């Protein structure tokens, strides 16, 4: 059994010697941009293999953890991949903290989260789920998107490919449980779906602290039965149901809806909100069985309702399973979904025990008419020298082009968001991409909300004035001291200002490569909950903090090592509604090393035990530095 001490020890092995890695290239002539359904050519390369296991669970929801733990208890080796920096995404990211009438706590996991009469805190949810994985020997990584699959010679699922700030890695396995919201991994395997038909889609979004709102798109308002109590403070909580017409189900369309919802609900009293929309997709995977209604208990649902009809060795544990949309809305809520996760985890483990591990698997090729817009560069090195398992082949393939802009900014910290605002003000078609679900980076989400030193005139003064103008001068949350700002006000000012001047914004997007030609960057590769794609741009601004995109394009760099042995301390601080400054310095962490970051979040839950929640970004102060600039626009 993997204890917490063992987990910390394993993930820390060789941390000081981890290499960010090299760049793979494709040499090809640039062709004209395709107007619709464009794809970019990607050359063949090798992807580092970081693990071999029986079962990979993709998704960080409570149901995903329940399935992973149940499979592990049944004798499976399990690896879970989560794209957020925490577990319990449907509970914590979508604020599904309240149980509905009739939802019985049938599992030990659900009882540990929901048995109290009080609403569970985010820290409680995250720690209970994390402990369940560690205590049952389930390996896991945070902040990692599934971007492709491995397939054997028969074309069946044989692993997953993930992307994170360390680069791309492969995990070989016998089978997969796809617990993503939109069955993304099944999509990589070309599992057949019901067709998407443009039409109205309902979305739930929750806000904390402000009075009820009205908007023509709101079709339901659901206040919590009890106010949220944090210390001596009490906050009203309201979940809204919006209805929007959807032209397509692209990530850009979903982000457009999310930004409209955030705009319609925010006011200065708001102290928190959902990270992600909650919705039941209009489509579902065509499975071996289809269930319209629950004939009895969840045990009556056949495993075939979660097994795609057209592909093997993968099961769907999410809203796109073979269920009616009404049934999916009912059973995918956290409490019943945890029970369902346990049932499926046990049944899948029994099947997996009879399967063999394919050792000749390769990355699945995307076949499409692709244009060679440039070289796709990325980091491709094992996470740890001692944990490397070799390499898997990734044949020449294609990446979908997700959009084309004048300016793309990767990273929505204060610097990146401000760069996006400035570009959009000049009339440039601008897109800002941010992995987390708010702007401002360490200055807001990182709780370093107080100036230390530096020039405070010019644009800084404009920003500060704009943030303070978000509320009347007598507002109780308005700070009394100079240089201090409510983190959520600053996040909202940056978001609103960007959108008001015509910029676009995608949350949940991580840069994982660069597109360049002849020493000039022409776009970047991004990962979203829907997979990996290319965004073309005349100008790319790398605001990742560690030059992720510039280095992927080939820029030289240096980092702490034999020439600069000193390392600045870092932290992973507490957070509660209304907080703006919880700075601390108690660990060392490389925020471009996904193993190191995952380890830091595990440690932080012990150090901050009993707190309401944690920050979602390590409070790091050490960065990679470029030392050789290419002749590029980056």
C-alpha positions in Angstrom: 0.0 0.0 0.0 1.3 3.5 -0.9 1.3 5.7 2.2 1.4 9.4 2.1 5.1 9.3 3.1 5.8 6.9 0.2 3.9 9.1 -2.3 6.0 12.2 -1.3 9.2 10.2 -1.5 8.5 8.7 -4.9 7.4 12.0 -6.5 10.4 13.8 -5.1 13.0 11.3 -6.5 15.5 13.1 -8.7 13.6 16.4 -8.5 16.8 18.4 -8.5 18.0 16.6 -11.6 14.8 16.8 -13.7 15.3 18.0 -17.2 12.8 20.1 -19.1 13.9 18.6 -22.3 14.3 19.0 -26.0 12.3 20.0 -29.0 11.1 17.9 -31.9 10.8 19.5 -35.3 9.0 19.1 -38.6 10.5 20.6 -41.7 7.8 21.5 -44.3 6.8 24.3 -46.6 4.1 26.7 -45.3 0.8 26.4 -47.1 -2.2 28.8 -47.2 -4.5 28.7 -44.2 -7.6 26.6 -44.7 -10.7 28.6 -44.0 -12.7 25.8 -42.3 -11.9 22.5 -40.6 -8.2 23.4 -40.8 -5.5 21.0 -39.5 -1.9 21.6 -38.9 0.7 19.0 -39.8 2.8 17.4 -37.0 5.8 15.3 -37.8 6.5 11.9 -36.3 8.3 11.8 -32.9 8.7 9.8 -29.8 6.8 10.4 -26.6 8.4 9.5 -23.2 6.7 6.6 -21.4 6.3 7.3 -17.7 4.3 4.4 -16.4 2.8 1.0 -17.2 -0.3 0.0 -15.4 -3.5 -2.1 -15.6 -6.0 0.8 -15.7 -5.9 4.5 -16.4 -8.8 6.6 -15.1 -9.0 10.0 -16.8 -10.8 12.7 -14.8 -10.6 14.2 -11.3 -14.3 14.0 -10.3 -15.4 12.2 -7.2 -16.9 9.4 -9.4 -13.5 9.0 -11.0 -11.8 8.6 -7.7 -14.5 6.2 -6.5 -13.9 4.0 -9.6 -10.1 4.2 -9.3 -10.2 3.1 -5.6 -12.7 0.3 -6.3 -10.5 -1.0 -9.1 -7.4 -0.8 -6.9 -9.1 -2.7 -4.1 -10.0 -5.4 -6.7 -6.4 -5.9 -7.5 -5.8 -3.5 -10.4 -2.8 -1.2 -10.7 -4.4 2.1 -11.3 -3.2 5.5 -12.5 -5.5 8.6 -12.4 -5.0 11.7 -14.5 -6.6 15.0 -13.4 -6.6 18.2 -15.4 -7.2 20.5 -12.5 -4.8 21.1 -9.5 -7.3 19.4 -7.2 -9.8 16.4 -7.1 -13.5 16.6 -6.8 -14.0 18.8 -9.9 -17.8 18.4 -10.1 -18.2 19.2 -6.4 -15.5 21.9 -6.0 -15.2 23.4 -9.5 -19.0 23.4 -10.1 -20.1 24.0 -6.5 -22.2 20.9 -6.2 -21.8 20.8 -2.4 -25.5 20.3 -1.5 -27.1 16.9 -1.5 -30.5 16.7 -3.2 -33.5 15.0 -1.7 -33.3 11.2 -1.9 -29.5 11.0 -2.4 -28.5 8.3 0.0 -24.9 8.0 1.2 -24.3 4.4 0.1 -20.5 4.5 -0.1 -17.8 5.1 2.5 -16.3 7.8 0.3 -19.6 9.8 0.1 -20.1 9.5 3.8 -16.7 10.9 4.5 -17.5 13.9 2.4 -21.2 14.5 3.1 -22.0 12.9 6.4 -21.9 16.1 8.4 -25.0 18.3 8.6 -22.8 21.2 7.4 -21.8 21.9 3.8 -18.4 20.3 3.2 -15.5 22.7 2.7 -13.4 22.4 -0.5 -10.5 21.3 1.6 -12.5 18.5 3.1 -13.5 17.2 -0.4 -10.1 17.5 -1.9 -8.3 15.9 1.0 -10.8 13.0 1.4 -10.5 12.1 -2.3 -6.7 12.5 -2.3 -6.3 10.4 0.8 -8.4 7.7 -0.8 -6.1 7.5 -3.8 -2.9 7.5 -1.7 -4.1 5.0 0.8 -5.1 2.5 -1.9 -1.9 2.8 -4.0 -3.4 4.7 -6.9 -0.8 6.9 -8.6 -2.0 10.2 -9.9 -1.0 13.5 -11.5 -2.6 16.9 -11.2 -2.7 19.6 -13.9 -2.5 17.1 -16.8 -4.8 17.0 -19.9 -5.5 13.8 -21.8 -4.5 14.7 -25.4 -4.5 11.4 -27.3 -4.5 7.6 -26.8 -2.1 4.7 -27.5 -3.5 1.9 -29.6 -2.3 -1.6 -30.3 -2.0 -3.3 -33.7 -5.8 -4.0 -33.6 -6.5 -0.4 -33.0 -7.8 -1.0 -29.5 -7.1 1.3 -26.5 -3.7 0.6 -25.0 -2.9 3.8 -23.1 -3.2 7.6 -23.0 -1.0 10.5 -23.9 -1.1 13.5 -21.5 0.2 17.1 -21.6 1.2 19.3 -18.8 3.9 21.9 -18.1 6.5 19.2 -18.1 5.7 18.4 -21.7 3.9 15.3 -23.1 4.0 11.8 -21.7 2.5 8.4 -22.4 1.0 5.9 -19.9 0.6 2.3 -21.2 -2.3 0.3 -19.8 -4.7 -2.5 -20.5 -7.9 -0.4 -20.4 -9.3 3.1 -19.7 -12.1 4.6 -17.7 -13.0 7.9 -19.4 -14.5 10.0 -16.6 -14.2 13.3 -18.4 -17.2 15.5 -18.8 -17.5 15.1 -22.6 -16.0 11.6 -23.1 -12.9 13.2 -24.5 -10.8 10.1 -24.5 -13.4 8.0 -26.2 -13.5 10.7 -28.9 -9.8 10.2 -29.5 -10.6 6.6 -30.2 -13.3 7.7 -32.7 -16.1 6.2 -30.6 -19.4 6.8 -32.4 -21.5 9.7 -30.9 -25.1 10.8 -31.5 -24.9 13.8 -33.9 -24.6 17.3 -32.5 -27.7 19.4 -33.4 -27.5 23.2 -32.8 -30.0 24.2 -30.2 -30.5 25.4 -26.7 -28.3 24.1 -23.9 -28.8 24.5 -20.1 -25.8 25.5 -17.9 -25.6 25.7 -14.1 -23.2 28.2 -12.5 -23.0 29.1 -8.8 -21.9 32.4 -7.1 -21.2 33.1 -3.4 -21.9 36.4 -1.6 -24.1 38.5 -3.7 -27.9 39.1 -4.0 -30.0 37.2 -6.6 -29.6 38.4 -10.2 -31.9 38.6 -13.2 -31.1 38.0 -16.9 -33.1 36.9 -19.9 -31.0 33.8 -20.2 -31.7 32.7 -16.5 -34.4 30.0 -16.4 -33.9 28.9 -12.8 -32.6 30.4 -9.5 -31.7 28.0 -6.8 -30.5 29.5 -3.5 -28.8 27.2 -1.0 -31.0 26.2 1.9 -28.3 27.4 4.3 -25.9 30.2 4.0 -22.2 29.4 3.7 -20.4 30.0 7.0 -16.7 30.7 7.0 -15.5 31.6 10.4 -17.8 34.4 11.6 -18.8 35.4 8.1 -21.9 34.1 6.4 -22.6 34.3 2.7 -25.7 33.5 0.5 -25.0 31.0 -2.2 -27.1 30.8 -5.4 -27.0 28.3 -8.3 -28.4 29.7 -11.5 -29.5 27.7 -14.6 -28.9 29.5 -17.9 -30.2 28.6 -21.3 -28.2 29.6 -24.4 -28.5 28.6 -28.1 -25.4 26.7 -29.1 -24.1 26.9 -32.7 -21.6 24.1 -32.0 -19.9 22.4 -29.1 -16.4 23.8 -29.6 -14.4 24.9 -26.7 -14.5 28.5 -28.0 -18.3 28.4 -27.9 -18.4 27.0 -24.4 -16.0 29.7 -23.2 -18.1 32.4 -24.8 -21.1 31.2 -22.8 -19.0 31.0 -19.6 -17.8 34.6 -20.0 -21.3 35.9 -20.6 -22.6 34.1 -17.5 -19.7 35.5 -15.4 -20.4 39.0 -16.6 -24.2 38.8 -15.9 -23.7 37.6 -12.3 -20.7 39.5 -10.9 -21.0 42.3 -8.4 -18.6 43.6 -5.7 -20.3 41.5 -3.0 -19.4 38.3 -4.8 -16.5 36.4 -3.0 -16.4 33.2 -5.0 -17.9 31.4 -8.0 -17.8 28.1 -9.9 -14.6 27.4 -11.8 -16.5 25.4 -14.4 -20.0 25.3 -15.9 -22.1 22.3 -15.0 -24.2 20.9 -17.8 -25.4 17.7 -19.4 -24.0 17.5 -23.0 -26.5 17.3 -25.8 -24.6 14.3 -27.2 -23.7 10.9 -25.9 -21.5 8.0 -26.9 -23.4 5.2 -28.6 -22.9 2.4 -26.2 -23.7 -1.3 -26.3 -26.8 -0.7 -24.2 -28.9 2.5 -23.8 -31.0 3.3 -20.6 -33.8 5.7 -20.7 -34.7 5.5 -17.0 -33.6 3.9 -13.8 -35.4 0.6 -13.4 -34.4 0.2 -9.7 -31.2 1.0 -8.0 -28.0 1.9 -9.7 -27.0 -1.7 -9.7 -29.7 -2.3 -12.3 -27.7 -0.2 -14.9 -25.8 -2.7 -17.1 -22.0 -2.2 -17.7 -22.8 -2.2 -21.4 -24.5 1.2 -20.9 -21.0 2.6 -20.2 -19.1 0.6 -22.9 -18.9 2.2 -26.4 -20.3 0.1 -29.1 -17.6 0.9 -31.7 -14.4 0.7 -29.6 -13.1 -1.7 -27.0 -11.1 -1.5 -23.7 -12.7 1.8 -22.6 -15.7 2.6 -20.4 -17.5 6.0 -20.1 -18.1 7.2 -16.5 -19.6 10.6 -17.3 -22.6 12.3 -18.7 -22.0 11.1 -22.2 -22.6 7.4 -21.3 -25.4 5.4 -22.9 -28.1 7.1 -20.8 -31.0 9.4 -21.6 -30.1 13.0 -20.9 -32.6 13.1 -18.0 -31.1 10.0 -16.4 -27.5 11.3 -16.9 -28.5 14.5 -15.1 -29.7 12.4 -12.1 -27.0 9.8 -11.7 -24.0 12.1 -12.5 -24.6 14.2 -9.4 -21.7 13.6 -6.9 -23.5 11.3 -4.4 -25.1 8.8 -6.8 -22.1 9.1 -9.2 -19.7 7.9 -6.4 -21.7 4.8 -5.9 -21.9 4.3 -9.7 -18.1 4.8 -9.8 -17.5 2.0 -7.3 -19.8 -0.4 -9.2 -18.1 0.3 -12.5 -14.6 0.2 -11.0 -15.2 -3.2 -9.6 -16.7 -4.6 -12.8 -14.0 -3.1 -15.0 -11.3 -4.5 -12.7 -12.8 -8.0 -13.3 -12.6 -7.5 -17.1 -9.1 -5.9 -17.0 -7.8 -8.9 -15.0 -8.3 -11.0 -18.1 -6.6 -8.6 -20.5 -2.9 -8.4 -21.5 -0.7 -5.3 -21.8 0.3 -4.4 -25.3 3.9 -3.5 -25.6 3.9 -2.5 -29.2 1.3 0.3 -28.8 1.8 3.6 -30.6 0.1 7.0 -30.4 -3.1 7.1 -32.5 -2.7 9.0 -35.7 -5.1 11.7 -36.6 -5.8 11.4 -40.3 -6.8 14.6 -41.9 -5.8 17.0 -44.8 -3.2 19.0 -42.9 -1.3 22.1 -43.9 2.3 22.6 -42.8 2.0 25.9 -41.1 5.3 25.4 -39.4 7.3 23.3 -37.0 5.6 21.9 -33.9 8.1 22.2 -31.1 7.5 20.8 -27.6 9.2 19.4 -24.5 9.7 15.7 -24.8 11.8 14.2 -21.9 10.9 11.7 -19.1 9.6 13.3 -15.9 12.4 11.7 -14.0 15.5 9.8 -15.2 14.8 7.0 -12.7 11.1 6.7 -13.6 11.5 6.5 -17.4 10.0 3.5 -19.1 11.3 4.1 -22.6 9.5 5.7 -25.5 6.4 5.2 -27.7 6.2 6.2 -31.4 4.0 9.0 -32.4 3.5 8.9 -36.2 3.2 12.0 -38.4 -0.3 13.3 -37.6 -2.5 16.4 -37.6 -3.7 18.9 -35.0 -7.0 20.8 -35.4 -6.6 24.5 -35.8 -8.8 26.1 -33.1 -8.6 29.7 -34.3 -6.6 32.4 -35.9 -5.7 35.7 -34.3 -3.5 38.8 -34.6 -2.3 38.4 -31.0 -2.4 35.4 -28.7 -1.3 35.7 -25.1 -0.5 32.5 -23.2 -0.9 33.1 -19.5 -3.5 35.3 -17.8 -1.5 36.7 -14.9 -1.5 40.4 -14.3 1.2 40.8 -17.0 -0.5 38.6 -19.6 -4.0 39.9 -19.0 -2.7 43.5 -19.3 -0.9 42.6 -22.5 -4.1 41.2 -23.9 -6.0 44.3 -22.9 -3.4 46.6 -24.5 -3.4 44.6 -27.8 -7.2 44.5 -28.0 -7.4 48.3 -27.3 -5.2 48.8 -30.4 -7.8 46.9 -32.5 -5.9 43.6 -32.8 -7.9 40.4 -32.8 -6.7 39.1 -29.4 -7.1 35.9 -27.5 -5.9 35.4 -23.9 -5.4 31.8 -22.8 -5.3 30.9 -19.1 -5.0 27.5 -17.4 -6.8 28.5 -14.2 -10.3 30.0 -14.0 -9.5 33.6 -13.2 -7.0 36.3 -14.3 -4.3 37.8 -12.2 -2.1 34.8 -11.5 -0.1 35.0 -8.3 -1.4 38.4 -7.6 -5.0 37.2 -7.3 -5.4 33.4 -7.4 -2.0 33.0 -5.7 -3.0 35.3 -2.8 0.0 37.6 -3.2 -2.3 40.6 -3.2 0.0 43.3 -1.8 2.7 45.3 -3.6 6.2 44.8 -2.4 8.2 47.4 -4.3 8.4 49.0 -7.7 7.0 51.8 -9.8 3.2 52.3 -9.2 2.5 55.0 -11.7 1.5 54.6 -15.4 -0.6 51.6 -16.2 -0.3 50.2 -12.7 -2.0 53.3 -11.4 -4.7 53.0 -14.0 -5.3 49.4 -13.0 -5.4 50.2 -9.3 -7.8 53.0 -9.9 -10.0 50.8 -12.0 -10.1 48.0 -9.4 -11.1 50.4 -6.6 -13.8 51.9 -8.8 -15.5 48.4 -9.0 -17.4 49.4 -5.8 -18.5 52.5 -3.9 -15.9 54.1 -1.6 -17.9 53.0 1.5 -18.2 49.3 0.4 -17.2 47.1 3.4 -14.8 45.1 1.3 -12.9 48.2 0.0 -9.4 48.1 1.5 -8.3 50.9 3.8 -4.5 50.6 3.0 -2.8 51.6 -0.2 -1.6 48.8 -2.5 -4.1 46.3 -1.3 -7.0 45.0 -3.4 -9.7 42.3 -3.1 -8.3 39.5 -5.2 -11.7 38.8 -6.9 -12.2 42.5 -7.8 -8.8 42.6 -9.5 -9.6 39.3 -11.3 -12.9 40.7 -12.5 -11.5 44.1 -13.6 -8.9 42.4 -15.8 -11.6 40.0 -17.3 -14.1 42.7 -17.8 -11.6 45.2 -19.3 -10.3 42.6 -21.8 -13.8 41.6 -23.0 -15.0 45.3 -23.1 -12.3 46.2 -25.6 -13.1 43.2 -27.8 -10.6 40.6 -26.6 -11.5 36.9 -26.2 -10.7 34.8 -23.2 -10.5 31.0 -22.7 -10.0 29.6 -19.2 -8.9 26.0 -18.8 -6.3 26.2 -21.6 -2.7 25.3 -21.2 0.2 26.0 -23.6 2.1 22.8 -24.5 4.1 23.7 -27.6 5.0 26.3 -30.2 4.4 26.5 -34.0 7.3 28.2 -35.7 8.9 28.5 -39.1 12.3 30.0 -40.0 12.9 31.3 -36.5 9.5 33.0 -36.3 6.7 31.8 -34.0 3.4 31.5 -35.9 1.2 30.1 -33.2 1.1 27.8 -30.3 -0.2 24.4 -29.3 -2.7 24.3 -26.5 -4.5 21.7 -24.4 -8.0 22.1 -23.2 -10.6 19.7 -21.7 -11.4 18.8 -25.3 -7.9 17.8 -26.3 -4.9 19.3 -28.1 -4.9 21.8 -31.0 -3.2 24.8 -32.6 -4.0 28.5 -32.4 -2.5 30.5 -35.2 -1.3 34.0 -34.5 0.8 36.8 -36.0 2.1 37.7 -32.6 2.5 35.3 -29.6 3.1 36.7 -26.2 4.5 34.2 -23.8 3.3 35.1 -20.3 3.6 31.7 -18.7 6.2 33.0 -16.2 8.8 30.4 -17.3 9.0 31.0 -21.0 7.2 27.7 -21.8 6.3 28.7 -25.4 9.6 30.4 -26.2 11.6 27.4 -25.0 9.3 25.0 -26.9 10.1 27.1 -30.0 13.8 26.6 -29.4 15.0 29.5 -27.2 17.9 28.7 -24.9 17.4 29.0 -21.2 18.9 28.4 -17.8 17.5 27.3 -14.5 18.7 26.6 -11.0 21.7 24.3 -11.2 25.5 24.2 -10.7 25.9 27.8 -11.7 23.0 29.2 -9.7 22.6 26.8 -6.8 20.5 29.2 -4.7 16.7 28.6 -4.9 14.1 31.0 -3.7 11.5 29.5 -1.3 7.9 28.9 -2.4 4.5 28.3 -0.7 1.1 26.8 -1.3 -1.1 28.9 0.9 -4.6 28.8 2.4 -7.6 30.5 0.9 -11.1 31.5 2.1 -13.7 33.7 0.6 -12.7 37.4 0.8 -9.0 36.6 1.2 -6.4 38.6 -0.8 -3.1 38.0 0.9 -2.0 34.7 2.4 1.7 34.7 1.5 3.9 31.9 2.8 7.3 30.4 2.2 7.8 26.8 3.4 8.9 24.6 0.5 10.9 24.4 -2.7 9.0 23.6 -6.0 9.6 23.8 -9.7 6.3 24.9 -11.1 7.2 23.5 -14.6 7.6 20.0 -13.1 4.2 18.3 -12.8 5.4 15.7 -10.3 6.9 18.4 -8.1 3.6 20.5 -8.3 1.5 17.4 -7.5 3.7 16.6 -4.5 3.4 20.2 -3.3 -0.4 20.1 -3.3 -0.3 16.9 -1.4 2.0 18.3 1.3 0.0 21.6 1.4 -3.2 19.8 2.5 -1.4 18.5 5.6 0.2 21.8 6.4 -3.1 23.7 6.0 -5.4 21.0 7.4 -8.6 22.5 8.8 -8.5 25.5 6.5 -11.4 26.3 4.2 -9.3 25.8 1.0 -6.0 26.1 -0.8 -4.7 28.4 -3.5 -4.8 26.7 -6.9 -1.3 27.8 -8.0 2.0 27.3 -6.2 3.4 30.6 -4.8 6.7 30.2 -6.6 9.4 32.8 -7.0 12.0 31.0 -9.1 11.7 30.9 -12.9 13.5 29.7 -15.9 15.3 32.4 -17.8 15.9 32.6 -21.5 19.5 33.2 -22.4 19.4 33.0 -26.2 16.6 34.7 -28.2 15.7 33.5 -31.7 14.7 35.9 -34.4 11.1 35.3 -33.6 8.0 37.2 -32.6 7.3 35.8 -29.2 
